[in-house]
Amino acid sequence: MQNELFEKMPVPKAYMKLAVPVMMSSVLMLIYNMVDMYFIAKTGNTNLVAGVSLCAPIFTFMIAIGDIFGLGGSSVISRLFGKGRTDDGRRISVFAFLGACVTGIMIAVILLLTKNGMLKLLGADPGTMEYASAYYMWIALGAPFIIFSLVPTNLLRTEGFATGAMIGSILGSVVNIILDPVFIFGLKMGAGGAAAATVIGNICADIYYVWFIMNKSKNLSMNPKGFHISDIELKRVFGIGIPSSITNIMGSIGVMLLNRFLLPYGNGKIAAMGIVSKVVMIVVMIMVSFSFGGQPLYGYLYGAENKKRMNETIRFAYLLVCGLGLVLSAAIFFLAPSFIGFFMKDPSVIATGVPMLRAVLLGMPFIGYSMVTTCIFQSTGKAGGALLLSAGRQGYIYFVVIFVLSALFGYTGVIFAQPVSDMLTAVLAFFLFRVIVGNELKEV
């Protein structure tokens, strides 16, 4: 346990030491996502691009399941480490690793058995069914590996091994990037090739993580010998993990809902939004990295009841993440035509994608505020606050907004539904913070 980092190092330095490796792995993952969409779009087949975009909620759903064990486990473990209870933290880590493995296998079986129904639910039509089906099959088969990879990336940071977590993510992304053109064009696998590359990349990352934990970690374990976990501990893990996963589950549902609302306007609109989503991910993933990169610090300080240092950390996080959201979204806003054109040179896709992208970017600084607040709730065990925020942005708030705005303004309302939801969620985050943790975190 690197106590110097958690207890004595200046807050900005400690925060960045934990967050920068997360950001670096996220940047490479961004590059992978950009390259992935670049090669998919390079086929010049709008239906293929749309088919892959329709399956995005499945991948997001798997991330959500991994977060139950990864974020839920890391929240509980970091607080236990802050209290000096390393043996209890080790037991929780065993549960997180084994739970992710078992759940991943179950998800794979369910997805394969419900393939046809799921593809129709996702919005696949005769034009996109072939491509969506090929992508779906590989992603479903890879579910155990994708879900498991979310656990060590979170748990290793509770010990201060942010760099170790980063290396695993980078390894998976590099393998993915290398295999994309080989599978998509060389082996002529098309959409299925992109998914196969993703699965193999995750397998390589998982192998590295298992090696690292067995050889480098002193306080985490995957050994089930003598393992036990109490009902209270289960509630604590799931109490944070499930609200954390809801963010991504609602993201999946939100994307499905958006695609459904765009479907009457043609597959070209869905393809353009698929590209927009990849570009917006640049801002979102960097903000996520700097928001959740500091989570082990929040949990440790809360467990140690160090309110002064906790408040310093919170102030630094809000300024950093919201500032990044503002600067990055402004830069991409002005360069929107270049970003969309990078993926597809089709003038109609560029004409559709640019206003889409600029509309969605308006909500980015607000997302940053909500992310930091959600992370604080998760790290301090405030499951209710985390749940309300996680289910809001692309959940109950988004559902109401998209139905209302689409009814009032048609296609324009559909496009602006997300930034409006982002603003409303940030307002909710402000009031929830004051009510739930504002008084508790006041310095004595």
N, C-alpha and C positions, 0 to 999 in steps of 0.2 A: 504494500500500500504506500503510495507516494504522498505522505502526510504533509511534506513541505509545500507541495502544490496546493492542497486543499485548505491548509490552515495559515500559511505564512506568506506565500508569494503574493505580490501586489495583484489586486483583483483584475485589472485589465490584462496583465501578463498571464495569470492563471486561466482566465476565461479564454483567451486566445490560444493558449497552449492546448486546451481541450477542444476548442472549436475549429481551429485552423486545419488540423488533420481531417476532421469531418468534412469541412468545406472543400479541401483538396480532393478527397475521394468523391464528393458530390460533383465537383467540376469535371472530373474524368467521367463520371456517370453521365453528366450532361453532354460531354463530347460524344460518348457512346450513343446517347439518345438522338443527338443531332446526326451522327454518322448513320445510325440505324435508319432514321427517317430519310436521310439523303439517298441511301442505296435503294430503299423501298420506292421513293419517289422517282429515282433514276430509271425505273422500269417504264415510266411514262404512262402507266396504266392507272387512271383515276379510280376505277373500281377496286383495284388491288390496294391502293392507298386507303380508300374508304373502308375496305374489308378489314385491314389491319387496325385502323382507328376504332372500328366498332368493337374490337376485342380488347381494347385498352382497359375497360372496367374489370376484366377478369384478372389481369396482372395487378391492378391496383387493389383488388379484393385480396389477393394473396399477400401483398404487403401489409394490408390491414390485419390479417390473421397473424402474420409474423410479429406485428407490433404488440399484440396481446401479450406474448411471452417476452419479447425484447424490451419494449418500453415499460410494460408492467413489472417485469422482473427487475430491470435496472433501477426503477424508482424505489422499490422496496429494498433492494440490495444496497444502494448508495446510502440510504438512511441507516441501515443496520451497520454498515462500515463506519458511518459517522459516530455511532454509539459504541464502536469497538467490538461489535458482535460478528466477527468474521466467520465463525463456524456456522451461524445461522444463515449468513449471506451465501455461504458455499452450498448449503442445502437447497436454498431457493434457486440457485443457478442450475443445479441438477434438474429440478422440476422444469425450468424454462427450456432447457435443451431437449429433454425427453418429450415434453409436451408439444413442442414445435414439430418434432419428428413424427410423432403419432398423428397429430392433427393434419400435417401435410399429406400423409398417405391417405387419410380419409377424404380430404378435399379432392385429391387426384381421382379417386374412385368415383366420387359423386359427380365431378365434372365430366368424366368420360361416359358415365351412364346417362347423363342428361344432355348430351351434346346437342342434339337436334333442337330440343326445346329451348336451350340456352341461346343458341344462335338466332333463333327467331325472336326471342325476348330482347336480344341485343340490337335488333333492327336489321339483320341481314335480309337482303332481297335477292331475287334471281341473279342480279348483276354482281353482287358481292359475296354470295354464299360460298362459292368455290374457294375464294381467297381467305375469307374469314374462317372457314372450316379447317384449312391447312394450318393456319396460325394457331387456332384454338387447340388442335390436337397436341401439338408440341408443348404449348404452355401448360396444358392440363397434365401431361406426363411429367413435366418438370416441377410440379407444385411442391413436392417434399423438399427439394433442393432450394427453391426460391424462398419458401417460408422459413426454413432453417437458417438461411443466411442473415435474416434480420435479427436473430438473437445475439450471436457473438459481436456483431457490430455495435450493439448497445451495451452489452454486459462488460466487454473489455474496457470500456471507458470508465466504469465504476472503480477500476483499479488504477486508473491513470494511463492505461495502454491505448491512448487515442491513436498513436502512430501505428500500432499493430492492427487496430481495426481498419485504419486507412489503407494499409498495404493489401489486406484481403479484398477490399472493395475495388482497389485499383487493378489488382490481378484479374478479377472477374470481368471488369470492364474492358481491359486490354485484350483478353482472349475473345470476348464478344466482338470487339471492333475488327480483329484480325479475321475471324470466321465469317462475318457478315458477307463480304463480297464473294468469298469462296463458296458459301452455301447458296446465296441468292442467285449469283450469275454462273459461277464455275460449275456447280452441281445442278444448276437450273431448278432449284427448289422453290424459288419465288418467296411468297409470304411465309411458307413453312420453314424455309431456310433461315429467315430472320429470327423466328421463334426458337429454332434449334440452337442457333448461336447463343441466344440469351440463356437457355437452359445449361449448355455446356460451360458457359462463363460462370454461372452460379455454382456448378459442381466443383470447378477449380477453386473458387473462393472458399467453399465449404471445406475442402481438403486442407487448405492452408489454415483455416480457423481451428480445425480439430488439432492439427499439429501444434499450433501456437498455444492453445489452452493446455494441452498435455505436457508441453515442455517449458513454457514460460510463466504461466499463471500460477500463483500461490494460493489464491483465494476463490477461484472458480473451478468447477468440476463437472464432468459428464459421467462420472462413475456412479451407477445406481446402487452400489453396495451399501447397505445400511440406510438407504434413503427413506425419509419420511417427511411429511408436510402436514401441518394442522389445518383445520377448517378456517381459522382466523387468518392464517398466512395465505391460503388460497383466495380468500375474500380480498385481501390487500393487493395481491397481484392482479386479480381480475378487476378489482375496483378501479385500478388505474389503467390496466391493459386494455380493457374493453372500451372505455371512453376514448383511449388513444386510437384504437383500431377503427372506431366509428368515423374518425376524420377521413380515413381512406375508403371505408365502406360507403360513406355518404358521397365521397368523391366519385366512386364507381357508379352509384345510382344517379348522381348529378350528371355525369357524362352520358349515361344511357338516356336520361330525360332530355338532355340538350340535343342529342342525336335524333331523338323522336320528334322534337319540335322543329329540327332543321330538315327532316326527311321530306316534308311537302315541298321544300324549295329545291330539292334535287341532291344527288350524291356528290356533286361538285362542292356544295356548301359543307357537307360532312368532311370531305377530303381537305378542304381549306381549313376547317376548324381543327382537324387532326394535326396539321402543320402548325397552326397557331398555338396549340397546346404544347407542342415541343419547344417552341420559342419562349413561351411564357414560363416554361419549366426552368429556364436559365435563372430568372429572378426568384421564383418560388423555392427552388432547391438551395440556392445560396442563402436565402433567408431562413429556410428550415435548418440548414447546417449551423448557422450562427445562433439560432434560437435553441435548438436541442443539443448543440455542442456543449452548452453550459449546464445541462441537466444534472450530471453527476455532482457538480459543484453546489447547485441548489439543494439537492437531496442530502449531501454530506453536511452542509452548513445548517440545514434545518434540523437534522438529526442531532447535531452537536449544540443546537440552540444558540448559535452565533448570529444574533440578529443584526448587529452592526455590519458585519461582512456580507451578510445576506442582502441587506438593503443596498449596499454599494454595488453588488453584483446585478441586482435587478435594474437599478438606474442605468448602469453601463449597457446592459442587454437591450433595453428599450431604445436608447439613443443609437446604438450600433445597428440593430436590425431594421428599425424604421428608416434610418438614414440611408442604409444600403438599398432598401426597397425604392425609395424616392429617386436616388441617383441612377440606379440600373434601369428602372422603368422609363425614366425620362430619356436615357440614351437610346433604348430600343424603340421608343415611341418615334423618334425622329429618323431612325434608320429602318423603320418597318418595311419599306419596299425591298430593301436589300436582303433582309432576313427571310422574307417570304420567297423572294426570287431565288435565293440560294437553294431551296428545296425543289421548286418547280418553276420553269420558265413560262409556263402557260399563262398568257396575259389575263385570262378570265379568272384563274386561281389567284393571281396576284391582286387583281382588282377586288376580289371578294375578301381575300385574307388580310389585306392591309387595314381596312376599317375595323375588321373583327379584332385584330391584334391590338390596335390602339384603344379600342373600347375596353378590352379585358385588362390592359395595363393600368387603367385608371384606379383600379382597386388594390394595387400592389402594396403601397405604404400601409394601408389599413390591415392587410393580411399580416404584415410584420408585427403590428401591435397585438393582434389576436393570437399569433403563434407564440410570442413570448409569454403572454398571460396564460395560455393553455399549458405551456411547459412548466410554469411556476406551480399551477394547480396540480399537475401530474407529479412533480418532484416532491411536493409537500403532502401528498396523499389526499388532496381535496377532490375526490372523485366526482362529486356533484357539479362543481364548477367546470371541471374538465369535460364532463359529459355534455353539459349545456352548450359549451363553445364548440366541441367537436361535432356535435350533431347540427350545429347552426348554419355555418357558412355554405355548405353544399347539401344541407339537409332541410329542416323545416323552414328556415328563413328563405333559402333558395327556391324551394318548391312554391311557396306563396308568391315570391317575387316574379318568377318566370311565368306563372299562370296569369298573374295580373298584368304584367308588362306586355306579354304576347297578345293578350286580349285587347289591350289598349292601343299598342303600337305595332303589332304584327312582327315581321322579321326583325326590325330595329329593336323592339322590346326584348326579343329572345337574346340578341347579342349583348345588350346592356344589363341583362339580369344578373350576371355574375359580379360585375363591379358594384352594383347597387347592394347586393347581398354582402359583399366584403365590407362596405361602409357600415351597414347596419350591425354586422357581427362585431366590428370594432367598438361601436357604441355599447353593445351588450357587454363586451369584455371589460370596458372601463368601469361600468357599474358593478359587475360581478367581483372584480378585484377589490374594490372598496368595501364591499359587503362581506366577502369571504375571508380575505387575508389581510386587508388593510390595517385593522386594529392589532391583529396578532403579531404582525411584523414591525410594529412601531418599536423603536429602541427604548429600553428602560432607562 
